[in-house]
Amino acid sequence: MEKEAPRSQSLDATLPNPPSLLRRLVHQDAALSLHLHTIFQPFPRSILKALEISGDGRFWFPVPVALFLSPLSSTSSHLGSIFFSLFIGSILDLLVVGLIKYQIQRPRPVYNKDMHLTVAVDHWSFPSGHSSRVCFIAAFVYLSSASIIEALKQLNFPWLSSHGTVVQLFVWIVLFWSVATSISRVLLGRHFVFDIVAGACLGVVEALLVFHFLNYEIFFS
């Protein structure tokens, strides 16, 4: 009688090659994202949709362009610098996110419904453009809080800038909005968790880059 092969060996022979680390991470990411999307189904979708609209590039890209070209830019050197940096950062974010999406081409979750695509790369999921955009804005506003206070002084709003309380409150509101908007992308089923994390990190890096190296003084000094 033939000796039966050990059970572990027979199982190893029938199983495919073990998945790579990246494949395992992607699988865990998809499972976690679906779990979060499912358990938060009772959450009001109208709130999530409102957050989605508030971080939409179709709204946010024209805003810094309009602010930079508006008369407000010439009324305060600090305000002009802030608007210019927001304008440059918005262009940078649009280009970088689009390039990465095109290169990676990670499909969006299969349960993503009723989403209107603006451009072709919006078909892809990684990284989240909403997250990169709102986190760029939040990080830049945080870094520019001192300049915002100085701008308010130049505009003769001392009651807003004396102790910076209103500015700090504004900064915290923007930070909270950026976090809530980023989380809403997973709850709506638009993105996976890794998409959000990558987008948020990208937005912070863009803010640091614009604040320190691509600011108004660099271009016009």
VOMAR-251392 format. One line per 3 residues: number of its first residue (from 0); their letters; for each residue z, x, y of C-alpha. Coordinates in steps of 0.1 Angstrom, whole numbers, m for minus. Example, Ala and Ser with C-alpha at 12.3 -4.5 7.8 and 13.67 -1.06 7.14 Angstrom:
2
0 = as = 78:123:m45  71:137:m11
! end
This chain:
221
0 = mek = 0:0:0  m9:13:34  19:22:57
3 = eap = 20:m3:87  15:14:120  45:12:144
6 = rsq = 44:m19:165  45:1:198  14:21:188
9 = sld = m5:m11:178  4:m27:212  m6:5:231
12 = atl = m40:5:214  m48:m31:225  m36:m29:261
15 = pnp = m59:m17:289  m51:14:309  m19:10:329
18 = psl = m27:m1:365  m25:26:392  4:26:416
21 = lrr = m19:11:443  m29:m17:420  7:m25:411
24 = lvh = 16:m25:448  m13:m49:456  m2:m71:428
27 = qda = 34:m72:440  22:m78:475  1:m108:464
30 = als = 30:m123:443  55:m119:472  31:m134:497
33 = lhl = 24:m164:475  61:m169:469  69:m169:506
36 = hti = 40:m192:514  51:m216:487  88:m218:496
39 = fqp = 81:m223:533  57:m252:528  82:m277:543
42 = fpr = 83:m257:575  64:m276:602  28:m264:601
45 = sil = 23:m274:638  47:m246:648  29:m221:627
48 = kal = m4:m232:641  9:m229:677  20:m193:670
51 = eis = m14:m186:655  m32:m199:686  m8:m179:709
54 = gdg = m18:m147:692  m55:m154:689  m79:m127:701
57 = rfw = m102:m152:717  m73:m159:741  m57:m125:744
60 = fpv = m88:m103:749  m100:m122:781  m65:m122:795
63 = pva = m61:m84:802  m97:m83:814  m90:m110:839
66 = lfl = m57:m95:850  m72:m60:854  m101:m74:875
69 = spl = m78:m98:895  m65:m91:931  m30:m86:916
72 = sst = m40:m52:903  m45:m39:939  m12:m54:952
75 = ssh = 10:m30:932  2:4:918  26:m2:889
78 = lgs = 11:m36:882  m24:m22:883  m14:5:858
81 = iff = 1:m20:834  m30:m43:835  m53:m13:830
84 = slf = m33:m1:800  m33:m36:785  m71:m37:790
87 = igs = m76:m4:773  m52:m12:745  m69:m45:738
90 = ild = m103:m28:734  m87:m1:712  m70:m27:690
93 = llv = m102:m47:686  m122:m17:676  m97:m1:652
96 = vgl = m88:m34:634  m125:m43:630  m133:m8:616
99 = iky = m104:m9:591  m113:m44:580  m149:m34:574
102 = qiq = m139:m3:555  m112:m18:533  m126:m53:528
105 = rpr = m96:m69:512  m102:m106:506  m78:m131:522
108 = pvy = m55:m151:500  m73:m177:479  m49:m204:493
111 = nkd = m60:m197:529  m73:m230:542  m88:m245:574
114 = mhl = m93:m211:591  m122:m207:616  m138:m172:616
117 = tva = m148:m157:649  m167:m126:637  m178:m114:603
120 = vdh = m149:m90:598  m124:m119:601  m134:m127:565
123 = wsf = m113:m97:555  m75:m96:554  m63:m60:559
126 = psg = m48:m53:584  m37:m84:603  m54:m86:637
129 = hss = m28:m110:649  0:m87:640  m15:m56:655
132 = rvc = m23:m75:687  11:m91:693  30:m60:682
135 = fia = 8:m39:706  17:m63:734  54:m64:725
138 = afv = 57:m26:721  38:m19:753  59:m44:773
141 = yls = 90:m28:759  78:7:769  67:m5:803
144 = sas = 99:m24:813  108:1:840  73:m2:855
147 = iie = 75:m40:854  108:m38:874  92:m14:899
150 = alk = 62:m37:902  85:m67:910  101:m45:937
153 = qln = 66:m37:952  59:m75:952  91:m82:971
156 = fpw = 109:m99:943  142:m82:945  161:m111:930
159 = lss = 141:m105:898  144:m67:897  179:m59:911
162 = hgt = 194:m54:877  165:m59:854  182:m88:836
165 = vvq = 152:m111:839  128:m84:828  150:m75:798
168 = lfv = 151:m112:789  113:m113:791  110:m83:769
171 = wiv = 132:m98:742  112:m131:743  80:m112:738
174 = lfw = 95:m92:710  107:m124:693  73:m140:698
177 = sva = 56:m110:682  78:m111:651  75:m149:647
180 = tsi = 37:m147:651  34:m120:625  56:m138:600
183 = srv = 36:m170:606  5:m153:592  20:m151:557
186 = llg = 36:m186:559  2:m201:569  m15:m183:540
189 = rhf = m37:m162:563  m25:m128:551  m5:m109:526
192 = vfd = 28:m92:535  12:m57:535  m15:m69:559
195 = iva = 13:m79:584  33:m47:580  1:m25:584
198 = gac = m10:m45:615  25:m43:631  26:m5:626
201 = lgv = m9:m2:640  0:m22:671  31:0:678
204 = vea = 11:32:674  m16:18:697  11:10:723
207 = llv = 25:45:721  m10:60:724  m19:39:754
210 = fhf = 14:43:771  15:81:768  m22:92:767
213 = lny = m46:65:778  m28:52:809  m41:47:844
216 = eif = m29:81:856  m49:99:830  m81:81:839
219 = fs = m78:81:877  m56:111:886
! end
